[in-house]
Protein backbone atom coordinates (compact mmCIF):
# COMPACT_ATOMS: atom_id res chain seq x y z
CA UNK A 1 0.00 0.00 0.00
CA UNK A 2 1.31 3.44 -0.95
CA UNK A 3 -0.07 6.94 -0.48
CA UNK A 4 -2.87 7.88 1.89
CA UNK A 5 -4.71 5.01 3.55
CA UNK A 6 -8.39 4.97 2.72
CA UNK A 7 -9.39 4.79 6.39
CA UNK A 8 -7.94 5.12 9.88
CA UNK A 9 -9.40 3.02 12.67
CA UNK A 10 -9.08 4.73 16.06
CA UNK A 11 -9.36 2.44 19.09
CA UNK A 12 -9.54 3.87 22.64
CA UNK A 13 -8.40 1.19 25.09
CA UNK A 14 -9.82 1.32 28.60
CA UNK A 15 -7.40 1.37 31.52
CA UNK A 16 -6.72 -1.78 33.51
CA UNK A 17 -7.71 0.31 36.55
CA UNK A 18 -11.23 0.81 35.19
CA UNK A 19 -12.27 -2.59 33.82
CA UNK A 20 -13.63 -5.62 35.65
CA UNK A 21 -11.34 -8.13 33.94
CA UNK A 22 -8.19 -6.93 32.20
CA UNK A 23 -7.40 -10.38 30.80
CA UNK A 24 -10.80 -10.60 29.12
CA UNK A 25 -10.51 -7.01 27.93
CA UNK A 26 -7.18 -7.76 26.27
CA UNK A 27 -8.58 -10.93 24.70
CA UNK A 28 -11.41 -8.95 23.12
CA UNK A 29 -9.06 -6.15 22.04
CA UNK A 30 -6.91 -8.73 20.28
CA UNK A 31 -10.01 -9.95 18.44
CA UNK A 32 -10.88 -6.38 17.45
CA UNK A 33 -7.44 -5.96 15.90
CA UNK A 34 -7.73 -9.36 14.21
CA UNK A 35 -11.00 -8.32 12.59
CA UNK A 36 -9.30 -5.29 11.00
CA UNK A 37 -6.23 -7.26 9.94
CA UNK A 38 -8.60 -9.78 8.36
CA UNK A 39 -9.79 -7.13 5.88
CA UNK A 40 -9.84 -8.14 2.21
CA UNK A 41 -8.07 -4.88 1.34
CA UNK A 42 -5.09 -3.47 3.23
CA UNK A 43 -5.74 0.22 2.55
CA UNK A 44 -6.07 1.21 6.22
CA UNK A 45 -4.13 2.28 9.28
CA UNK A 46 -4.83 1.61 12.96
CA UNK A 47 -4.08 3.81 15.96
CA UNK A 48 -4.93 2.49 19.42
CA UNK A 49 -4.44 4.57 22.56
CA UNK A 50 -4.38 3.40 26.16
CA UNK A 51 -2.70 3.73 29.53
CA UNK A 52 -1.27 0.22 29.63
CA UNK A 53 0.05 -2.03 26.91
CA UNK A 54 -2.10 -5.15 26.49
CA UNK A 55 -0.90 -8.57 27.64
CA UNK A 56 -0.35 -9.90 24.11
CA UNK A 57 2.07 -9.23 21.28
CA UNK A 58 0.84 -6.25 19.28
CA UNK A 59 0.69 -6.50 15.47
CA UNK A 60 3.91 -5.88 13.58
CA UNK A 61 2.08 -3.93 10.91
CA UNK A 62 3.64 -0.92 9.16
CA UNK A 63 0.51 1.14 9.68
CA UNK A 64 -0.29 0.19 13.26
CA UNK A 65 0.55 2.35 16.26
CA UNK A 66 -0.19 1.92 19.95
CA UNK A 67 0.03 5.18 21.88
CA UNK A 68 0.85 4.81 25.58
CA UNK A 69 -0.80 7.73 27.39
CA UNK A 70 -0.33 8.90 30.96
CA UNK A 71 -3.11 11.42 31.59
CA UNK A 72 -4.93 11.22 34.91
CA UNK A 73 -8.03 9.07 34.73
CA UNK A 74 -11.16 11.24 34.87
CA UNK A 75 -12.95 11.45 38.20
CA UNK A 76 -15.87 9.11 38.75
CA UNK A 77 -17.72 11.52 41.05
CA UNK A 78 -20.53 11.78 38.47
CA UNK A 79 -20.53 8.05 37.77
CA UNK A 80 -18.51 5.45 35.89
CA UNK A 81 -20.06 6.10 32.49
CA UNK A 82 -19.32 9.87 32.25
CA UNK A 83 -15.75 9.20 33.39
CA UNK A 84 -15.35 6.46 30.77
CA UNK A 85 -16.62 8.76 28.01
CA UNK A 86 -14.19 11.54 29.01
CA UNK A 87 -11.30 9.09 29.01
CA UNK A 88 -12.42 7.73 25.65
CA UNK A 89 -12.51 11.21 24.08
CA UNK A 90 -8.98 12.02 25.34
CA UNK A 91 -7.65 8.81 23.81
CA UNK A 92 -9.50 9.32 20.52
CA UNK A 93 -8.11 12.85 20.25
CA UNK A 94 -4.55 11.60 20.72
CA UNK A 95 -5.09 8.76 18.24
CA UNK A 96 -6.57 11.11 15.65
CA UNK A 97 -3.71 13.61 15.97
CA UNK A 98 -1.23 10.79 15.38
CA UNK A 99 -3.14 9.34 12.43
CA UNK A 100 -3.33 12.74 10.72
CA UNK A 101 0.33 13.55 11.18
CA UNK A 102 1.64 10.09 10.28
CA UNK A 103 -0.68 8.98 7.48
CA UNK A 104 -3.30 11.63 6.64
CA UNK A 105 -6.09 9.09 5.95
CA UNK A 106 -9.06 9.84 3.72
CA UNK A 107 -11.64 8.57 6.24
CA UNK A 108 -11.72 7.86 9.95
CA UNK A 109 -13.75 5.45 12.09
CA UNK A 110 -13.96 5.20 15.87
CA UNK A 111 -13.96 1.56 16.92
CA UNK A 112 -14.56 0.45 20.50
CA UNK A 113 -11.88 -1.90 21.76
CA UNK A 114 -14.28 -4.85 21.94
CA UNK A 115 -16.19 -4.42 18.66
CA UNK A 116 -15.47 -6.09 15.32
CA UNK A 117 -15.69 -5.10 11.66
CA UNK A 118 -16.55 -7.07 8.54
CA UNK A 119 -13.70 -8.23 6.35
CA UNK A 120 -15.61 -6.56 3.49
CA UNK A 121 -15.74 -3.04 4.96
CA UNK A 122 -12.43 -1.57 3.78
CA UNK A 123 -12.77 -3.11 0.32
CA UNK A 124 -16.27 -1.66 0.03
CA UNK A 125 -15.15 1.79 1.18
CA UNK A 126 -12.47 1.86 -1.51
CA UNK A 127 -15.19 1.39 -4.13
CA UNK A 128 -17.41 4.24 -2.90
CA UNK A 129 -17.75 7.77 -4.27
CA UNK A 130 -16.30 9.84 -1.43
CA UNK A 131 -19.48 10.72 0.45
CA UNK A 132 -19.15 12.91 3.53
CA UNK A 133 -19.69 9.91 5.75
CA UNK A 134 -21.26 6.49 6.07
CA UNK A 135 -23.52 5.22 8.84
CA UNK A 136 -23.61 1.56 9.80
CA UNK A 137 -27.28 0.79 10.40
CA UNK A 138 -27.13 -2.95 9.73
CA UNK A 139 -25.00 -5.07 12.00
CA UNK A 140 -24.87 -7.69 14.71
CA UNK A 141 -25.13 -7.73 18.50
CA UNK A 142 -23.05 -10.46 20.12
CA UNK A 143 -23.63 -11.28 23.77
CA UNK A 144 -20.59 -12.66 25.53
CA UNK A 145 -22.67 -14.97 27.72
CA UNK A 146 -23.99 -16.86 24.65
CA UNK A 147 -21.16 -16.78 22.08
CA UNK A 148 -22.74 -19.29 19.69
CA UNK A 149 -25.75 -17.00 19.05
CA UNK A 150 -25.80 -13.58 17.41
CA UNK A 151 -28.57 -11.03 16.89
CA UNK A 152 -29.08 -9.10 13.66
CA UNK A 153 -30.17 -5.47 13.94
CA UNK A 154 -31.15 -2.74 11.49
CA UNK A 155 -30.63 -0.14 14.23
CA UNK A 156 -26.94 -0.72 14.87
CA UNK A 157 -26.27 3.02 15.17
CA UNK A 158 -28.72 3.26 18.07
CA UNK A 159 -26.93 0.69 20.20
CA UNK A 160 -23.26 0.99 19.26
CA UNK A 161 -20.80 3.87 18.91
CA UNK A 162 -18.73 1.96 16.35
CA UNK A 163 -21.15 2.96 13.64
CA UNK A 164 -19.88 5.93 11.62
CA UNK A 165 -17.18 6.54 9.01
CA UNK A 166 -16.29 10.22 8.61
CA UNK A 167 -14.44 11.84 5.73
CA UNK A 168 -11.30 13.33 7.20
CA UNK A 169 -11.84 16.90 5.99
CA UNK A 170 -15.03 16.99 8.09
CA UNK A 171 -13.81 15.22 11.23
CA UNK A 172 -12.59 18.42 12.91
CA UNK A 173 -15.54 20.59 11.92
CA UNK A 174 -17.45 21.79 14.96
CA UNK A 175 -21.02 22.33 16.02
CA UNK A 176 -23.34 22.05 19.04
CA UNK A 177 -22.61 18.36 19.45
CA UNK A 178 -21.62 17.89 23.11
CA UNK A 179 -24.52 16.87 25.37
CA UNK A 180 -24.77 15.50 28.90
CA UNK A 181 -23.17 12.31 27.51
CA UNK A 182 -19.86 14.19 27.22
CA UNK A 183 -20.39 16.10 30.48
CA UNK A 184 -22.15 19.25 29.29
CA UNK A 185 -24.43 20.78 31.95
CA UNK A 186 -27.78 21.12 30.24
CA UNK A 187 -30.74 23.11 31.49
CA UNK A 188 -33.70 21.10 32.80
CA UNK A 189 -35.44 21.77 29.47
CA UNK A 190 -32.39 20.66 27.52
CA UNK A 191 -32.06 17.50 29.57
CA UNK A 192 -35.73 16.61 29.04
CA UNK A 193 -35.28 17.20 25.31
CA UNK A 194 -32.23 14.92 25.23
CA UNK A 195 -34.11 12.14 27.02
CA UNK A 196 -37.24 12.40 24.85
CA UNK A 197 -35.54 12.95 21.48
CA UNK A 198 -32.58 10.67 20.85
CA UNK A 199 -31.85 11.82 17.31
CA UNK A 200 -31.96 15.65 17.07
CA UNK A 201 -29.40 18.20 18.21
CA UNK A 202 -30.00 19.15 21.83
CA UNK A 203 -30.64 22.81 22.78
CA UNK A 204 -27.87 24.10 25.01
CA UNK A 205 -25.25 21.63 23.82
CA UNK A 206 -21.61 22.71 23.95
CA UNK A 207 -19.41 23.02 20.88
CA UNK A 208 -17.46 19.95 19.84
CA UNK A 209 -16.16 18.32 16.70
CA UNK A 210 -17.89 15.78 14.51
CA UNK A 211 -15.35 13.13 15.50
CA UNK A 212 -14.89 13.82 19.20
CA UNK A 213 -18.34 13.26 20.62
CA UNK A 214 -20.12 10.13 21.80
CA UNK A 215 -23.71 11.01 20.82
CA UNK A 216 -23.85 8.34 18.12
CA UNK A 217 -27.64 8.39 17.82
CA UNK A 218 -27.42 12.02 16.68
CA UNK A 219 -24.84 11.61 13.90
CA UNK A 220 -27.35 12.24 11.09
CA UNK A 221 -28.40 15.52 12.72
CA UNK A 222 -24.75 16.50 13.18
CA UNK A 223 -23.99 15.94 9.50
CA UNK A 224 -27.14 17.88 8.58
CA UNK A 225 -25.95 20.79 10.73
CA UNK A 226 -22.73 20.89 8.72
CA UNK A 227 -24.69 20.75 5.46
CA UNK A 228 -23.47 17.26 4.67
CA UNK A 229 -25.21 14.03 3.72
CA UNK A 230 -24.60 10.91 5.78
CA UNK A 231 -24.90 7.87 3.52
CA UNK A 232 -25.46 4.29 4.68
CA UNK A 233 -23.28 1.18 4.51
CA UNK A 234 -25.47 -1.32 2.61
CA UNK A 235 -24.61 -4.51 4.50
CA UNK A 236 -24.02 -5.90 7.99
CA UNK A 237 -20.69 -4.21 8.57
CA UNK A 238 -19.87 -4.52 12.27
CA UNK A 239 -20.44 -6.48 15.47
CA UNK A 240 -21.21 -4.84 18.80
CA UNK A 241 -20.08 -7.04 21.66
CA UNK A 242 -22.13 -6.60 24.84
CA UNK A 243 -22.65 -8.22 28.20
CA UNK A 244 -19.10 -8.61 29.50
CA UNK A 245 -18.91 -5.59 31.81
CA UNK A 246 -15.68 -4.09 30.43
CA UNK A 247 -17.11 -1.67 27.89
CA UNK A 248 -18.04 1.96 28.53
CA UNK A 249 -21.50 1.84 26.99
CA UNK A 250 -24.62 2.56 28.96
CA UNK A 251 -26.62 -0.54 29.87
CA UNK A 252 -29.65 -1.41 27.80
CA UNK A 253 -32.99 -0.41 29.29
CA UNK A 254 -35.57 -2.78 30.71
CA UNK A 255 -36.61 -5.33 28.10
CA UNK A 256 -40.34 -5.81 27.54
CA UNK A 257 -41.90 -9.10 26.44
CA UNK A 258 -42.40 -7.67 22.95
CA UNK A 259 -38.76 -6.60 22.76
CA UNK A 260 -37.63 -10.04 23.91
CA UNK A 261 -39.76 -11.72 21.24
CA UNK A 262 -38.32 -9.44 18.56
CA UNK A 263 -34.79 -10.17 19.72
CA UNK A 264 -35.40 -13.90 19.56
CA UNK A 265 -36.75 -13.60 16.02
CA UNK A 266 -33.59 -11.80 14.94
CA UNK A 267 -31.23 -14.24 16.64
CA UNK A 268 -29.14 -16.60 14.53
CA UNK A 269 -26.54 -19.25 15.17
CA UNK A 270 -22.97 -18.08 14.58
CA UNK A 271 -22.06 -19.79 11.31
CA UNK A 272 -18.55 -20.58 10.04
CA UNK A 273 -19.07 -17.85 7.42
CA UNK A 274 -19.81 -15.25 10.09
CA UNK A 275 -16.86 -16.43 12.19
CA UNK A 276 -14.55 -15.96 9.23
CA UNK A 277 -15.96 -12.56 8.21
CA UNK A 278 -15.80 -10.99 11.69
CA UNK A 279 -13.17 -13.17 13.41
CA UNK A 280 -15.71 -14.42 15.95
CA UNK A 281 -13.34 -16.72 17.80
C-alpha positions as CSV (number, residue, x, y, z in Angstrom):
1,X,0.0,0.0,0.0
2,X,1.3,3.4,-1.0
3,X,-0.1,6.9,-0.5
4,X,-2.9,7.9,1.9
5,X,-4.7,5.0,3.5
6,X,-8.4,5.0,2.7
7,X,-9.4,4.8,6.4
8,X,-7.9,5.1,9.9
9,X,-9.4,3.0,12.7
10,X,-9.1,4.7,16.1
11,X,-9.4,2.4,19.1
12,X,-9.5,3.9,22.6
13,X,-8.4,1.2,25.1
14,X,-9.8,1.3,28.6
15,X,-7.4,1.4,31.5
16,X,-6.7,-1.8,33.5
17,X,-7.7,0.3,36.5
18,X,-11.2,0.8,35.2
19,X,-12.3,-2.6,33.8
20,X,-13.6,-5.6,35.6
21,X,-11.3,-8.1,33.9
22,X,-8.2,-6.9,32.2
23,X,-7.4,-10.4,30.8
24,X,-10.8,-10.6,29.1
25,X,-10.5,-7.0,27.9
26,X,-7.2,-7.8,26.3
27,X,-8.6,-10.9,24.7
28,X,-11.4,-8.9,23.1
29,X,-9.1,-6.1,22.0
30,X,-6.9,-8.7,20.3
31,X,-10.0,-10.0,18.4
32,X,-10.9,-6.4,17.5
33,X,-7.4,-6.0,15.9
34,X,-7.7,-9.4,14.2
35,X,-11.0,-8.3,12.6
36,X,-9.3,-5.3,11.0
37,X,-6.2,-7.3,9.9
38,X,-8.6,-9.8,8.4
39,X,-9.8,-7.1,5.9
40,X,-9.8,-8.1,2.2
41,X,-8.1,-4.9,1.3
42,X,-5.1,-3.5,3.2
43,X,-5.7,0.2,2.5
44,X,-6.1,1.2,6.2
45,X,-4.1,2.3,9.3
46,X,-4.8,1.6,13.0
47,X,-4.1,3.8,16.0
48,X,-4.9,2.5,19.4
49,X,-4.4,4.6,22.6
50,X,-4.4,3.4,26.2
51,X,-2.7,3.7,29.5
52,X,-1.3,0.2,29.6
53,X,0.1,-2.0,26.9
54,X,-2.1,-5.2,26.5
55,X,-0.9,-8.6,27.6
56,X,-0.4,-9.9,24.1
57,X,2.1,-9.2,21.3
58,X,0.8,-6.3,19.3
59,X,0.7,-6.5,15.5
60,X,3.9,-5.9,13.6
61,X,2.1,-3.9,10.9
62,X,3.6,-0.9,9.2
63,X,0.5,1.1,9.7
64,X,-0.3,0.2,13.3
65,X,0.5,2.4,16.3
66,X,-0.2,1.9,19.9
67,X,0.0,5.2,21.9
68,X,0.8,4.8,25.6
69,X,-0.8,7.7,27.4
70,X,-0.3,8.9,31.0
71,X,-3.1,11.4,31.6
72,X,-4.9,11.2,34.9
73,X,-8.0,9.1,34.7
74,X,-11.2,11.2,34.9
75,X,-12.9,11.4,38.2
76,X,-15.9,9.1,38.8
77,X,-17.7,11.5,41.0
78,X,-20.5,11.8,38.5
79,X,-20.5,8.0,37.8
80,X,-18.5,5.4,35.9
81,X,-20.1,6.1,32.5
82,X,-19.3,9.9,32.2
83,X,-15.7,9.2,33.4
84,X,-15.3,6.5,30.8
85,X,-16.6,8.8,28.0
86,X,-14.2,11.5,29.0
87,X,-11.3,9.1,29.0
88,X,-12.4,7.7,25.6
89,X,-12.5,11.2,24.1
90,X,-9.0,12.0,25.3
91,X,-7.6,8.8,23.8
92,X,-9.5,9.3,20.5
93,X,-8.1,12.9,20.2
94,X,-4.5,11.6,20.7
95,X,-5.1,8.8,18.2
96,X,-6.6,11.1,15.6
97,X,-3.7,13.6,16.0
98,X,-1.2,10.8,15.4
99,X,-3.1,9.3,12.4
100,X,-3.3,12.7,10.7
101,X,0.3,13.6,11.2
102,X,1.6,10.1,10.3
103,X,-0.7,9.0,7.5
104,X,-3.3,11.6,6.6
105,X,-6.1,9.1,5.9
106,X,-9.1,9.8,3.7
107,X,-11.6,8.6,6.2
108,X,-11.7,7.9,10.0
109,X,-13.8,5.5,12.1
110,X,-14.0,5.2,15.9
111,X,-14.0,1.6,16.9
112,X,-14.6,0.5,20.5
113,X,-11.9,-1.9,21.8
114,X,-14.3,-4.8,21.9
115,X,-16.2,-4.4,18.7
116,X,-15.5,-6.1,15.3
117,X,-15.7,-5.1,11.7
118,X,-16.6,-7.1,8.5
119,X,-13.7,-8.2,6.3
120,X,-15.6,-6.6,3.5
121,X,-15.7,-3.0,5.0
122,X,-12.4,-1.6,3.8
123,X,-12.8,-3.1,0.3
124,X,-16.3,-1.7,0.0
125,X,-15.2,1.8,1.2
126,X,-12.5,1.9,-1.5
127,X,-15.2,1.4,-4.1
128,X,-17.4,4.2,-2.9
129,X,-17.8,7.8,-4.3
130,X,-16.3,9.8,-1.4
131,X,-19.5,10.7,0.4
132,X,-19.1,12.9,3.5
133,X,-19.7,9.9,5.8
134,X,-21.3,6.5,6.1
135,X,-23.5,5.2,8.8
136,X,-23.6,1.6,9.8
137,X,-27.3,0.8,10.4
138,X,-27.1,-3.0,9.7
139,X,-25.0,-5.1,12.0
140,X,-24.9,-7.7,14.7
141,X,-25.1,-7.7,18.5
142,X,-23.0,-10.5,20.1
143,X,-23.6,-11.3,23.8
144,X,-20.6,-12.7,25.5
145,X,-22.7,-15.0,27.7
146,X,-24.0,-16.9,24.7
147,X,-21.2,-16.8,22.1
148,X,-22.7,-19.3,19.7
149,X,-25.7,-17.0,19.0
150,X,-25.8,-13.6,17.4
151,X,-28.6,-11.0,16.9
152,X,-29.1,-9.1,13.7
153,X,-30.2,-5.5,13.9
154,X,-31.2,-2.7,11.5
155,X,-30.6,-0.1,14.2
156,X,-26.9,-0.7,14.9
157,X,-26.3,3.0,15.2
158,X,-28.7,3.3,18.1
159,X,-26.9,0.7,20.2
160,X,-23.3,1.0,19.3
161,X,-20.8,3.9,18.9
162,X,-18.7,2.0,16.3
163,X,-21.2,3.0,13.6
164,X,-19.9,5.9,11.6
165,X,-17.2,6.5,9.0
166,X,-16.3,10.2,8.6
167,X,-14.4,11.8,5.7
168,X,-11.3,13.3,7.2
169,X,-11.8,16.9,6.0
170,X,-15.0,17.0,8.1
171,X,-13.8,15.2,11.2
172,X,-12.6,18.4,12.9
173,X,-15.5,20.6,11.9
174,X,-17.4,21.8,15.0
175,X,-21.0,22.3,16.0
176,X,-23.3,22.1,19.0
177,X,-22.6,18.4,19.4
178,X,-21.6,17.9,23.1
179,X,-24.5,16.9,25.4
180,X,-24.8,15.5,28.9
181,X,-23.2,12.3,27.5
182,X,-19.9,14.2,27.2
183,X,-20.4,16.1,30.5
184,X,-22.2,19.3,29.3
185,X,-24.4,20.8,31.9
186,X,-27.8,21.1,30.2
187,X,-30.7,23.1,31.5
188,X,-33.7,21.1,32.8
189,X,-35.4,21.8,29.5
190,X,-32.4,20.7,27.5
191,X,-32.1,17.5,29.6
192,X,-35.7,16.6,29.0
193,X,-35.3,17.2,25.3
194,X,-32.2,14.9,25.2
195,X,-34.1,12.1,27.0
196,X,-37.2,12.4,24.9
197,X,-35.5,12.9,21.5
198,X,-32.6,10.7,20.9
199,X,-31.9,11.8,17.3
200,X,-32.0,15.6,17.1
201,X,-29.4,18.2,18.2
202,X,-30.0,19.1,21.8
203,X,-30.6,22.8,22.8
204,X,-27.9,24.1,25.0
205,X,-25.2,21.6,23.8
206,X,-21.6,22.7,24.0
207,X,-19.4,23.0,20.9
208,X,-17.5,20.0,19.8
209,X,-16.2,18.3,16.7
210,X,-17.9,15.8,14.5
211,X,-15.4,13.1,15.5
212,X,-14.9,13.8,19.2
213,X,-18.3,13.3,20.6
214,X,-20.1,10.1,21.8
215,X,-23.7,11.0,20.8
216,X,-23.8,8.3,18.1
217,X,-27.6,8.4,17.8
218,X,-27.4,12.0,16.7
219,X,-24.8,11.6,13.9
220,X,-27.3,12.2,11.1
221,X,-28.4,15.5,12.7
222,X,-24.8,16.5,13.2
223,X,-24.0,15.9,9.5
224,X,-27.1,17.9,8.6
225,X,-25.9,20.8,10.7
226,X,-22.7,20.9,8.7
227,X,-24.7,20.8,5.5
228,X,-23.5,17.3,4.7
229,X,-25.2,14.0,3.7
230,X,-24.6,10.9,5.8
231,X,-24.9,7.9,3.5
232,X,-25.5,4.3,4.7
233,X,-23.3,1.2,4.5
234,X,-25.5,-1.3,2.6
235,X,-24.6,-4.5,4.5
236,X,-24.0,-5.9,8.0
237,X,-20.7,-4.2,8.6
238,X,-19.9,-4.5,12.3
239,X,-20.4,-6.5,15.5
240,X,-21.2,-4.8,18.8
241,X,-20.1,-7.0,21.7
242,X,-22.1,-6.6,24.8
243,X,-22.6,-8.2,28.2
244,X,-19.1,-8.6,29.5
245,X,-18.9,-5.6,31.8
246,X,-15.7,-4.1,30.4
247,X,-17.1,-1.7,27.9
248,X,-18.0,2.0,28.5
249,X,-21.5,1.8,27.0
250,X,-24.6,2.6,29.0
251,X,-26.6,-0.5,29.9
252,X,-29.7,-1.4,27.8
253,X,-33.0,-0.4,29.3
254,X,-35.6,-2.8,30.7
255,X,-36.6,-5.3,28.1
256,X,-40.3,-5.8,27.5
257,X,-41.9,-9.1,26.4
258,X,-42.4,-7.7,22.9
259,X,-38.8,-6.6,22.8
260,X,-37.6,-10.0,23.9
261,X,-39.8,-11.7,21.2
262,X,-38.3,-9.4,18.6
263,X,-34.8,-10.2,19.7
264,X,-35.4,-13.9,19.6
265,X,-36.7,-13.6,16.0
266,X,-33.6,-11.8,14.9
267,X,-31.2,-14.2,16.6
268,X,-29.1,-16.6,14.5
269,X,-26.5,-19.3,15.2
270,X,-23.0,-18.1,14.6
271,X,-22.1,-19.8,11.3
272,X,-18.6,-20.6,10.0
273,X,-19.1,-17.8,7.4
274,X,-19.8,-15.2,10.1
275,X,-16.9,-16.4,12.2
276,X,-14.5,-16.0,9.2
277,X,-16.0,-12.6,8.2
278,X,-15.8,-11.0,11.7
279,X,-13.2,-13.2,13.4
280,X,-15.7,-14.4,15.9
281,X,-13.3,-16.7,17.8
